[in-house]
Amino acid sequence: MRRALVLFLALGLAGCDIPYKIVTEERPFSVLVDDETITLKIKKRFFDSLPAALALTVFCHQGLVVLAGVVQAPKLGERAVETARAVEGVKRVETYFVPSQPAPFGDLGISARIKAKIIGDMDLRLSQVDMAVIAGHAVLTGVVDRQEKIDRIIRHAQSVEGVVTVKSFLQLKAP
């Protein structure tokens, strides 16, 4: 119960529409809670011992942690991965690091255009896809119920002007 309360507070502070997220989520509620707890623990550890890693985006879906962002010093990336791996419940850590982000506002526009394409596809739910766009590189994470949806999400992202590459960490719903 305490973990569920932590999740509701975290999602509420993040500005999420909690009921919509829960209803459209492919992960069982307990997995969603675990993933959100893992994310919060990683961010807290970054805050406590690796503040330079706070600029990284942290995603967790079904125990798969994805760290994405600008990493100029390889040691920072290595320490961020070690920090994430040390959190209980983490099954695997993947990264997508770039050396710089010359046009962060351009990346926001790219992200908005990708989201608009997903919203416009009536068979997809934006709430099931998390993304970061860094220097035109679109990093996609989330959980959906069919491979066809993964393929469509990737195609939508690839079709947006300004996207340099698409890296997908999208997963199928665990059986």
NUVEX-9739 format. One record per atom (N, C-alpha, C): atom name; x, y, z. Coordinates in steps of 0.1 Angstrom, whole numbers, plus 5000, padded with zeros to 4 digits. Atoms other than C-alpha are relative to their C-alpha. Example, Ala and Ser with C-alpha at 12.3 -4.5 7.8 and 13.67 -1.06 7.14 Angstrom:
% residues 2
N	5009	4988	5000 $
CA	5123	4955	5078 $
C	5009	5012	5000 $
N	4991	4989	5000 $
CA	5137	4989	5071 $
C	4992	5011	5008 $
END
This chain:
% residues 175
N	5008	4988	5000 $
CA	5000	5000	5000 $
C	5009	5013	5000 $
N	4991	4988	5000 $
CA	5028	5024	5008 $
C	5006	5003	4987 $
N	4994	4998	5013 $
CA	5044	5018	4974 $
C	4990	5006	4991 $
N	5010	4994	5009 $
CA	5011	5026	4957 $
C	4998	5015	5003 $
N	5001	4986	4996 $
CA	5009	5058	4977 $
C	5012	5008	4994 $
N	4988	4994	5006 $
CA	5045	5067	4966 $
C	4998	5002	4985 $
N	5002	4998	5014 $
CA	5035	5061	4930 $
C	4990	5011	4997 $
N	5010	4990	5002 $
CA	5004	5082	4932 $
C	5006	5014	5002 $
N	4994	4988	4997 $
CA	5024	5110	4947 $
C	5010	5004	4989 $
N	4990	4998	5010 $
CA	5052	5107	4922 $
C	4993	5004	4987 $
N	5007	4997	5013 $
CA	5028	5107	4892 $
C	4993	5013	5002 $
N	5007	4988	4998 $
CA	5008	5135	4907 $
C	5009	5012	4999 $
N	4990	4989	5001 $
CA	5039	5157	4912 $
C	5005	5002	4986 $
N	4995	4999	5014 $
CA	5049	5149	4876 $
C	4990	5006	4991 $
N	5011	4994	5008 $
CA	5016	5163	4864 $
C	4993	4989	4992 $
N	5006	5011	5008 $
CA	5004	5129	4851 $
C	4985	4999	5004 $
N	5014	5003	4997 $
CA	4967	5121	4848 $
C	5000	4986	5004 $
N	4999	5014	4994 $
CA	4968	5091	4871 $
C	4990	4991	4995 $
N	5010	5010	5004 $
CA	4935	5075	4863 $
C	5002	4996	4985 $
N	4998	5003	5014 $
CA	4942	5077	4825 $
C	5012	4991	4999 $
N	4988	5008	5000 $
CA	4977	5063	4830 $
C	4997	4986	5004 $
N	5002	5013	4994 $
CA	4965	5034	4851 $
C	4991	4992	4990 $
N	5010	5007	5009 $
CA	4936	5025	4827 $
C	5007	4996	4987 $
N	4994	5003	5013 $
CA	4957	5026	4795 $
C	5013	4992	5001 $
N	4987	5006	4998 $
CA	4988	5010	4810 $
C	4999	4985	4997 $
N	4999	5015	5004 $
CA	4998	4975	4796 $
C	5006	4992	5012 $
N	4994	5007	4989 $
CA	5018	4967	4827 $
C	4990	4998	5011 $
N	5009	5001	4988 $
CA	5000	4952	4857 $
C	5004	5011	5010 $
N	4998	4989	4991 $
CA	4996	4978	4884 $
C	5012	4998	5009 $
N	4988	5003	4991 $
CA	5022	4961	4907 $
C	5013	5002	4993 $
N	4987	4998	5008 $
CA	5048	4962	4879 $
C	5002	5015	4998 $
N	5000	4986	5002 $
CA	5039	4999	4872 $
C	5006	5006	5013 $
N	4995	4995	4987 $
CA	5045	5006	4909 $
C	5015	4997	5002 $
N	4985	5004	4999 $
CA	5078	4987	4909 $
C	5008	5009	4991 $
N	4992	4992	5010 $
CA	5090	5005	4878 $
C	5001	5015	5005 $
N	5000	4986	4996 $
CA	5081	5040	4892 $
C	5009	5001	5013 $
N	4991	5000	4988 $
CA	5098	5031	4925 $
C	5014	4999	4996 $
N	4987	5001	5005 $
CA	5129	5020	4907 $
C	5005	5013	4995 $
N	4996	4987	5006 $
CA	5130	5053	4887 $
C	5003	5010	5011 $
N	4998	4991	4989 $
CA	5126	5073	4919 $
C	5013	4997	5008 $
N	4988	5004	4992 $
CA	5154	5054	4937 $
C	5012	5004	4992 $
N	4988	4996	5008 $
CA	5178	5059	4908 $
C	5002	5015	5000 $
N	4998	4986	5000 $
CA	5171	5096	4906 $
C	5004	5005	5014 $
N	4996	4996	4987 $
CA	5175	5099	4944 $
C	5015	4997	5002 $
N	4986	5003	4999 $
CA	5209	5081	4942 $
C	5008	5009	4991 $
N	4993	4990	5008 $
CA	5219	5104	4914 $
C	5002	5013	5008 $
N	5000	4987	4992 $
CA	5210	5134	4936 $
C	5009	4999	5011 $
N	4992	5001	4988 $
CA	5228	5120	4966 $
C	5015	4998	4997 $
N	4986	5003	5002 $
CA	5260	5108	4950 $
C	5006	5002	4986 $
N	4995	4998	5014 $
CA	5262	5116	4913 $
C	4992	5011	4994 $
N	5008	4989	5005 $
CA	5246	5150	4907 $
C	5001	5003	4985 $
N	4999	4997	5015 $
CA	5260	5154	4872 $
C	4991	4991	4992 $
N	5009	5009	5007 $
CA	5238	5124	4862 $
C	4985	5004	5001 $
N	5013	4996	4999 $
CA	5207	5143	4872 $
C	4995	5005	4986 $
N	5004	4995	5013 $
CA	5206	5157	4836 $
C	4996	4988	4991 $
N	5004	5011	5008 $
CA	5200	5122	4823 $
C	4985	4997	5002 $
N	5014	5005	4999 $
CA	5165	5109	4816 $
C	5000	4986	5004 $
N	5000	5013	4995 $
CA	5157	5078	4835 $
C	4986	4994	4997 $
N	5013	5007	5003 $
CA	5130	5054	4822 $
C	5001	4986	5006 $
N	5000	5014	4996 $
CA	5120	5020	4837 $
C	4987	4994	4996 $
N	5012	5008	5005 $
CA	5096	4995	4821 $
C	5003	4986	5002 $
N	4998	5014	4997 $
CA	5093	4960	4834 $
C	5014	4996	5004 $
N	4987	5002	4994 $
CA	5126	4963	4852 $
C	5012	5004	4991 $
N	4990	4995	5009 $
CA	5145	4975	4821 $
C	5002	5015	5002 $
N	4997	4986	4998 $
CA	5161	5008	4829 $
C	5008	5005	4988 $
N	4993	4994	5011 $
CA	5171	5031	4801 $
C	5004	5014	5005 $
N	4994	4987	4997 $
CA	5194	5061	4807 $
C	5003	5007	4987 $
N	4998	4993	5012 $
CA	5194	5087	4780 $
C	5004	5014	5003 $
N	4997	4986	4999 $
CA	5210	5121	4776 $
C	5014	5003	4996 $
N	4987	4995	5003 $
CA	5242	5141	4772 $
C	5010	4995	5010 $
N	4989	5004	4991 $
CA	5274	5125	4786 $
C	5012	5003	4992 $
N	4987	4996	5007 $
CA	5306	5142	4777 $
C	5012	4992	5005 $
N	4989	5008	4994 $
CA	5328	5122	4801 $
C	4995	4985	5001 $
N	5004	5014	4999 $
CA	5326	5084	4796 $
C	4999	4995	5015 $
N	5000	5005	4986 $
CA	5333	5079	4834 $
C	4986	5003	5006 $
N	5013	4997	4995 $
CA	5300	5097	4841 $
C	4990	4990	4996 $
N	5009	5010	5005 $
CA	5281	5073	4820 $
C	5002	4987	5007 $
N	4997	5013	4993 $
CA	5298	5043	4836 $
C	4995	5001	5014 $
N	5005	4999	4986 $
CA	5290	5056	4871 $
C	4985	5000	5001 $
N	5015	4999	5000 $
CA	5254	5063	4862 $
C	4995	4986	4998 $
N	5005	5014	5002 $
CA	5250	5027	4849 $
C	5002	4992	5013 $
N	4997	5007	4987 $
CA	5267	5013	4881 $
C	4989	5004	5010 $
N	5009	4996	4990 $
CA	5244	5034	4902 $
C	4986	4994	4997 $
N	5013	5005	5004 $
CA	5213	5023	4883 $
C	4999	4985	5003 $
N	5000	5015	4998 $
CA	5223	4986	4884 $
C	4999	4996	5015 $
N	5000	5003	4986 $
CA	5227	4988	4922 $
C	4986	5001	5007 $
N	5013	4999	4994 $
CA	5190	4995	4927 $
C	4992	4987	4999 $
N	5007	5013	5000 $
CA	5169	4965	4937 $
C	4988	5000	4990 $
N	5011	5001	5010 $
CA	5145	4953	4910 $
C	5004	5003	4986 $
N	4995	4997	5013 $
CA	5166	4965	4881 $
C	5004	4987	4993 $
N	4997	5012	5007 $
CA	5168	4936	4856 $
C	5012	5003	4990 $
N	4990	4996	5010 $
CA	5189	4954	4829 $
C	5001	5015	4999 $
N	4999	4986	5002 $
CA	5203	4988	4822 $
C	5006	5002	4985 $
N	4996	4996	5014 $
CA	5206	5002	4786 $
C	5003	5015	5000 $
N	4997	4985	5001 $
CA	5220	5036	4776 $
C	4999	5005	4986 $
N	4999	4993	5013 $
CA	5217	5061	4748 $
C	5006	5013	5004 $
N	4993	4988	4997 $
CA	5243	5088	4753 $
C	5005	5007	4988 $
N	4994	4992	5011 $
CA	5253	5116	4730 $
C	5009	5010	5006 $
N	4990	4991	4994 $
CA	5282	5140	4735 $
C	4996	5014	5002 $
N	5004	4987	4998 $
CA	5263	5172	4732 $
C	4985	5002	4995 $
N	5014	4997	5004 $
CA	5228	5187	4726 $
C	5000	5015	4995 $
N	4999	4986	5005 $
CA	5233	5218	4704 $
C	4987	5008	4999 $
N	5013	4992	5002 $
CA	5196	5227	4700 $
C	4989	4994	5008 $
N	5010	5006	4992 $
CA	5175	5216	4730 $
C	4986	5004	4997 $
N	5014	4996	5004 $
CA	5145	5237	4719 $
C	4996	4993	4987 $
N	5004	5008	5012 $
CA	5146	5220	4685 $
C	4996	4986	5003 $
N	5003	5013	4995 $
CA	5146	5187	4703 $
C	4986	4999	5006 $
N	5014	4999	4994 $
CA	5114	5198	4722 $
C	4990	5000	4989 $
N	5009	5000	5012 $
CA	5098	5205	4688 $
C	4998	4987	4994 $
N	5000	5014	5006 $
CA	5108	5171	4674 $
C	4991	4991	5009 $
N	5007	5009	4990 $
CA	5094	5154	4706 $
C	4985	5003	4998 $
N	5014	4997	5001 $
CA	5061	5173	4702 $
C	4994	4995	4987 $
N	5005	5005	5013 $
CA	5058	5163	4665 $
C	4998	4985	5001 $
N	5002	5015	4998 $
CA	5064	5126	4674 $
C	4988	4997	5008 $
N	5012	5002	4991 $
CA	5038	5128	4702 $
C	4987	5002	4992 $
N	5012	4997	5008 $
CA	5013	5144	4678 $
C	4997	4988	4990 $
N	5002	5011	5009 $
CA	5018	5115	4653 $
C	4994	4988	5007 $
N	5006	5011	4992 $
CA	5012	5089	4680 $
C	4986	5003	5004 $
N	5013	4997	4996 $
CA	4982	5107	4693 $
C	4990	4999	4988 $
N	5009	5001	5012 $
CA	4968	5109	4657 $
C	4998	4986	4995 $
N	5002	5014	5003 $
CA	4971	5071	4654 $
C	4990	4995	5010 $
N	5010	5004	4991 $
CA	4939	5059	4669 $
C	5002	4987	5007 $
N	4997	5013	4994 $
CA	4953	5025	4677 $
C	5011	5001	5011 $
N	4989	4998	4990 $
CA	4981	5039	4699 $
C	4996	5009	5011 $
N	5002	4991	4988 $
CA	4982	5055	4733 $
C	5013	5006	5004 $
N	4988	4992	4997 $
CA	5007	5082	4740 $
C	5005	4996	5015 $
N	4996	5003	4986 $
CA	5006	5072	4777 $
C	5009	4987	5001 $
N	4992	5012	5000 $
CA	5023	5039	4768 $
C	5014	5002	4995 $
N	4987	4997	5006 $
CA	5053	5056	4752 $
C	5007	5011	5008 $
N	4992	4990	4994 $
CA	5080	5075	4770 $
C	5011	5003	4990 $
N	4990	4997	5010 $
CA	5106	5093	4749 $
C	5009	5012	5005 $
N	4991	4989	4999 $
CA	5136	5116	4750 $
C	5006	5003	4986 $
N	4994	4996	5013 $
CA	5149	5135	4720 $
C	5013	5008	5004 $
N	4987	4994	4997 $
CA	5186	5144	4723 $
C	5008	5002	4987 $
N	4993	4997	5012 $
CA	5203	5162	4694 $
C	4994	4993	4988 $
N	5007	5006	5011 $
CA	5177	5148	4671 $
C	4999	4985	5001 $
N	5001	5015	4998 $
CA	5181	5112	4684 $
C	4988	4997	5008 $
N	5012	5003	4992 $
CA	5147	5099	4695 $
C	5002	4986	5007 $
N	4998	5012	4992 $
CA	5149	5073	4723 $
C	4986	4997	5005 $
N	5014	5004	4997 $
CA	5116	5054	4727 $
C	5000	4989	5011 $
N	5002	5011	4990 $
CA	5106	5033	4758 $
C	4986	4999	5002 $
N	5014	5002	4997 $
CA	5074	5018	4769 $
C	4996	4986	4998 $
N	5006	5014	5001 $
CA	5052	4987	4769 $
C	4987	5001	4992 $
N	5012	5001	5008 $
CA	5026	4978	4743 $
C	4997	4985	4999 $
N	5005	5013	5000 $
CA	5006	4947	4736 $
C	5003	4992	4987 $
N	4998	5007	5013 $
CA	5016	4939	4700 $
C	5012	5006	4993 $
N	4989	4996	5008 $
CA	5047	4940	4678 $
C	4997	5011	4990 $
N	5005	4990	5010 $
CA	5027	4959	4652 $
C	5000	5014	5005 $
N	5000	4987	4994 $
CA	5024	4988	4676 $
C	5014	5005	5002 $
N	4986	4996	4999 $
CA	5061	4989	4682 $
C	5005	5005	4987 $
N	4996	4997	5013 $
CA	5067	4990	4645 $
C	4994	5014	4996 $
N	5007	4988	5004 $
CA	5041	5018	4640 $
C	5006	5012	5008 $
N	4995	4989	4992 $
CA	5055	5039	4668 $
C	5014	5004	4995 $
N	4987	4997	5006 $
CA	5090	5036	4653 $
C	4999	5007	4987 $
N	5002	4994	5013 $
CA	5078	5045	4619 $
C	4995	5015	5001 $
N	5005	4986	4997 $
CA	5059	5076	4633 $
C	5012	5009	5003 $
N	4989	4992	4995 $
CA	5091	5088	4650 $
C	5010	5002	4988 $
N	4990	4999	5011 $
CA	5113	5081	4619 $
C	4994	5010	4989 $
N	5006	4991	5011 $
CA	5088	5102	4597 $
C	5001	5015	5004 $
N	5000	4986	4996 $
CA	5093	5134	4617 $
C	5013	5006	4996 $
N	4988	4992	5004 $
CA	5116	5160	4602 $
C	5009	5004	5011 $
N	4990	4997	4990 $
CA	5147	5165	4622 $
C	5005	4989	5008 $
N	4996	5012	4993 $
CA	5149	5130	4636 $
C	5013	4994	4993 $
N	4987	5005	5005 $
CA	5185	5118	4631 $
C	4999	4985	5000 $
N	5001	5014	4998 $
CA	5179	5083	4644 $
C	4990	4997	5010 $
N	5009	5005	4990 $
CA	5154	5063	4664 $
C	5006	4988	5007 $
N	4996	5011	4993 $
CA	5165	5040	4691 $
C	4988	4995	5009 $
N	5012	5005	4993 $
CA	5137	5018	4704 $
C	5004	4990	5011 $
N	5000	5009	4989 $
CA	5136	5002	4738 $
C	4986	4996	5004 $
N	5014	5004	4998 $
CA	5099	4995	4734 $
C	4999	4985	5002 $
N	5001	5014	4996 $
CA	5088	4962	4749 $
C	4986	4995	4998 $
N	5014	5006	5000 $
CA	5059	4938	4745 $
C	4997	4997	5014 $
N	5006	5003	4987 $
CA	5037	4933	4775 $
C	5005	4986	5004 $
N	4996	5013	4995 $
CA	5051	4905	4797 $
C	4988	4991	5001 $
N	5011	5010	4999 $
CA	5030	4873	4795 $
C	4996	4998	5014 $
END
